[in-house]
Amino acid sequence: MSEYDADELQAPVWLNDSFLEHAVQNFEKDSSIKIINGCELRPATKGGDHYASIMFRTTVRYRSERQLDEKTLKLVIKAQPTAEGFKKELTKDNSLFGTEIKMYSEILPAMKKLLEDAGERMEFPRLIYAATNPNAVIMLEDIAPYGWLPGRTPVRSFEEVLFTVRNIAKFHATSLYLQQSTMDLSGFNVDQFWTSGPVFAIFSRGFDELCSGLAAWPECAVYVEKFRNLKDSFQERCQQVFAANPPSEGYNVLNHADFQFKNLMHKKDSEDRIVDSMLIDFQCCHWGSPAIDVLSLVDLIVDMETKMAHRNEIIYEYYQHFAMILRKIGYTGKIPSLVDLQVELLRKGFQELVHTAVESFKYADLTESTFDDYNAGNLDINKCYIDKSFLRFICTELESLLYRGLLEAE
């Protein structure tokens, strides 16, 4: 098996020195810039690390009439997939690239300024160049030289996840402020991305296979019967999760909405413990209930042991930081209470069942073809259902959902 995705072994023909030179000229606002010695493009990530772009890494060396000394710019480049399959199907209309471009060019800088004015910080890669036509592309400064490492496994402790907890709390709080004051964020909507098409097909198939996996265990019979009753309303319930709250019912924030451990970068100490974290990949941002991200925080960011031991603490820490940031940045609206958040987590709690249905993906060796093979029925990633410790975790999750009324058919 190749270390890299096959569609990243050869860059698109348009992604050449001439294009990179134009991008750097645009960034530096200097049309006299010339690239020196050409640029070698190589895969930016390992196979299976991402699914909504093709990614390359390169170093651009250049001079200009204004600056005779050689300058260097290290880049990570995200481009629209061209090979047939899951990636291309997800990005065929450019909307995900349009969302991420707006995030990096407008929303994230506004959030960062708000926080810096209040003595807080937010880090994200610097945008160098972006376009949707004639080819969808986003160029970011490569942050690997600054010690940032990709998140490839769930976070393993409460102490280590606190960096991400606080980052997502800042993201939500600043979005609430911006919506109240200077920006309309309600247009960010990826409902269709998650509740129809190839992504929803994965959730639906995962739900069916969860039901089949549990059927082999007599003690799980009550859940199997509940799942069968939920099958007909599964898609509708998923859509309800992503529906924005009306003013009379709950509150909304801008969600990252693809909030899982592979969309994090970390700095680590000599003992491999996380000492800082950063959110990345803002293609799926969505205006809706904070529960979308908060449930992902406890389901898709940490490992099962950390969730079982610290779920309530993680949610409490998130809320405390969210409220504190709102106060620091001068939010003048009514700050949602912890009870308000808990109501959101209950009302949108069906998302936890969806997360449970794809829990096995957290422990699979993902490759570029994983999702295509899975949707075609050519891949079995559910061997974990014969693992008693995994099953014990799943049953604990389902028991919690059962007691909260989240397995009842409407």
N, C-alpha and C positions, 0 to 999 in steps of 0.2 A: 504494500500500500504506500502511495506517495505521501511524503510529508506535507505537500501542498496541494491545494485544489487544482485540478487540471486546467480550469479556465483562467488561472492566474500564472501559468507557466509562460504564456505569451501575451504581451500587452496588445491592446487594440492598435491598429496601424496609425490612427490619428493621434495617439498618445506618444508623440515623438519630441525630438529636441526643439523643433520649431514651435510646437504648442507650449512646451514648458517655458521656452524663452518668452513667449507672449504673456504667459501667466505671471512670470516674475516681473516683467516690465509693468504689467498692470498693478501688481502688488507694490512695487517700489515707486510707481508713477514716474518711470524713466524709460523712454523709448530707445535710448542708446545702449541698453544692456545687451550683452552678448554672452552666450553660454560658452564655457571653456571645456574642451575635451569630450563633450558629449555626456549623456546621462544613461546609466544602466538601470533599467527597471527590473525589480525582483519581487516575488510574492511578499506581501506585508505581514501575513499571518499564517498560522498552520491550518491544515485542512479541517473544515468543520467549525472554524471559529466564528463565522458569520454567515448570513444567508440572504442578505438583501443588497449585495453589491459585489464587485470584484475589486480587490485591493492590492496596491503596489507600493513599494518603498523605493526611494531614490535620493541621491545627493546631487544638488545642482550647484555647480561652481560657475561664477560669472564675474564679469567686469563691466564698467560703463565709462562713458566720457567724463562723468562727474566724479567717479570713484575708481581710480586706476588700480588700487589694491584689490586682489581677488577676494570675493565674498563667497560664503557657503550657506546653503539653505537645505536642510534635510526635510524631506516631505513624505507624508503618507497620502496616497491618492485613491479615492473611492470613485469607481466608474460603474456605469450601468451594465449589468450582465448581458451578453449576447448569445451565449450557448443556450439551446433549448432546455427547459426543465424548470424546477421549482424556483430558482433565483430569478430567472427571466420573467416568469409568470407574476411574481410578486411586484416587480418594478416596471412593468410594461407601460404604465401611463406617466412615469416620472414624478408622481405625486409624493412619494417618499423622499426623493431627492429635493423637491421643492420645499417640503417641510423642514428638512435638515438645513438647507441653505438659509431659510428664514430664521431658524433657531440660532445658527452660528453668526449670522450677519446682524440680527436685530435683537432677538429676545435674550440670549445669553449675555451679550454685552450690557444690556439694560439691567439685568439681574446682578451682574458683577459690580456695576457702578453703585447700585442701591446698597449692596452689602459692604463695599469698601467705604462708602460714606458713613456707614454705621460701625466701622471698625471690624467688620467680618471679612471673610475671604471666600471666593469661589474660583476654582481652577477648571479650565477646559482648554483643549488644543486651540492654537491660534489659526484662524481661517486665513489662507493665503489666496485662494482663488476658487470661484464656483460658477457654474453655468448649468442650464438645463437644455440649451440648444446651441449648436446642432447635436451635441452629445452631453448627456448628463454626467457631471463630474464635480467632485469636491476635493480640493487640495488643502490639507492641514499640515501644520508644522509637526514633524515627528517628535514626540515627547519621550521616546525611549532613551535618548542620550541624557535626559534629566533624571533617569532612574526609575521611570514608570514601567511597570510590567503588566502584561495582560492578565485578566482574571480568567483562569481556566478551570477552576474548581469552586464549589460552594465555600463560603466563608465559614471557618471552623470554630469560632468562639464569639461570645457576646462582646468581649473587649475589642476584638478586631472588627466586628461589624458596626461598631459605633460611628466610625468615620463615614460609612455609607448612610447610616441612619440620619446623621446630622446633615449630610449633603442633600438628601432627598427632602428633608424638612425645610432646608433653605430654598430649594427649588420650588416647592409648593408655596411657601410663605411669600416669596418675592412675586410669584405669579398672581397671587391674590391681590397684592398691592398694585401691581401693574394694571390688572384688570379694572381695579377701582379708579385708577388715576389717569393713566396715559395711553393704554393700549387695549385693544379688543382681542382677547385670546380665544374667544368662543368659536372662532372659525377653525381651530385645530381639531380635526375630527378624523379618526381612523377606525370608526365603527365597522365599516365594511371590510377593512383589512383583517380584523380579528374574528368577525362573525359570519363570514362567507368566504368562498374561494378556497385556495390550497391550505391556508393556515387553519381555517375552521375544519377542513377535512382531517387534519392531524388531531385536533381536539376531539372530534366526533369519533374517529377510529380509536383514539386512546380511551375514550369513555367505554366503547364496546369491549375493548380488550381488558380494561379494568374489570368489567362485569364478568367476562369469561375467566379471567385469572382468579377472581374471588370465588367463582362457582365451585372450584375444586376443594374449597375449605368449608366444611359444614357449619362452622361457627360464624361464617359470613353470610349465611342464607338471607338474613334480614336485609342486608345491603343489596344483594343481588335483586331481590324483589322490588326494593325501592328504585333501583336503577331502571328496571324494566318499565316502571310507571313514569319515569322521568324522560325516557327516550324521545317521545313525541314532542315534548316542549323544550328539549335541550337547546336548540338554536335560539328560540324566543327568549329563554332565560339568559343566554349569553348576551343577546342584544340589550336586555334590560340592564345588565351590568354596565354597559358602555353608554347608555342613554344619560345625557346630562340631567342633573337635578333641576327642576323648576324652582323659582325663587321661594315658593312656599314650602319646599320640601328639601331639606339638606343644603349642602353647599358644594361648590365645585372649585377645582384648582387645575392648573396645567399639569397633567401627568406625563412622566417619561413614557410610560405605557409599553415599553419593551424592556422592563426593569428586571434583569436577570444577571447572574454572576458573570456571564461573558461580556456584558456591557459595562464592565468596571475596569479601571486600571488601578494598580496598587504600587506603593513603595513598601519595601520590606527591610527588616533589620537582618543582622548576621545570623539570627536563629530562624529566619524565614517567617517571621511574624509581621503582619500588616501594621505599618505605622502611619499610613495615609492612603486615602482612596479618592478616586475621581470618577464621575459619571461620563460615559461617552455614548455615541450612537443615538442621535436624537431624531431619527427618521419617523418615529411612530407617535410623536407627542399628541396628546389628546385632552381636550377640555371636558372634565367630568368629575365624578366622585373621587376624593382622595383614596378611597378604598382600593381603587385599581392598583395604585403603586404600593400602598401599605400592605395589602395582602401579598403582593409579589415580594415585598421585603421579607416577610416571614416564610414564604413558600419557595421562592426561587433564588434568593440571595444566600441564605445560610443552609448548612447541612441539617439533616433530620435531627441529630442529637441536640444541636443548638436551638432549633425551633422548639423541640419538646421541653427543653429546660428553661427557655428564656422568652417564649412568645410574648407574654404579657409585658415583660420588662422592655422588650424591643419597641412595642407599640407605645408604651408610656414614655420612653425616652424620645421617640419620634415626636409625640405630641408636645412634650415640654419644650423641645427645641423649636418646633414650629411656632408655638405661641410666643416664645422668647424673641425669635427673629421678627415676628410681626410687630411686637412692641418696640424693638430697637430701630426698625426702619420707619417708624411713625405711621403705621397703619391706623386709619381713623374709623374703620368700620367695626362691627361687632366681631370680636375674635371668637371663632367656634370653640366650644367647650370640649373637654375630653369625652363627655357623654355624647355630644354631637358626633364625634369621630366614631365612638363605639356603635352608635345607631347606623352610621354609614357602613361599617364593617359587617353589621348584621343584614342590612337591607341588600347589600351587594355581595353577600357571602357566598352566593352560588359560584363565584369565581374560584373559591377555594376547592370546590369539587372539580372544576376544570383543571386547576393546578394538580390536584391529586391524580387525575386521569393521565397526565403527562409526566408524573414524577419520575418514571423510569428513564426518561431522557437525560436526567441529571447524572445518571450513572452509566450512560452509553458512550461508546467511543464514536463520536460524531465525525462524519466525513462529508465531502461535498455532495454525495449522492444519497445520504441518509434519508432525507425527507422525500425525495423522489421514490426511492425503493420502498419506504414505509407506506406511502399513499398507494403504491401499486401492489401492495400485499406481498412484496418480496423480501421483507426484512422483519425479523422477530427480535424486538428489543426487550421483551417482557419475561426473560428468564428470571428476572428478579422476583417474580411471583412465586417461585419455589424456594426462595430464601426466607426463612422463618423470621429473621430480624426485620427484613424489609416489610414482610406481611404484618408483623406486629405494629410497625409504625403506621402503615396504611390503615389498619383497623382502628388504631387510636385516633387517627385523623377523621375517619368516617364516623366513629362514635361521637366525636365532638360535633360534627355536622348534624348528626341525627338528633342530638339533644338540643341543638339550637333551631331545629325545625327546618333545616336547609335541604333535607332530602325529601320533603313533602311535595307531591305533585300539586300544581295550582289548579 
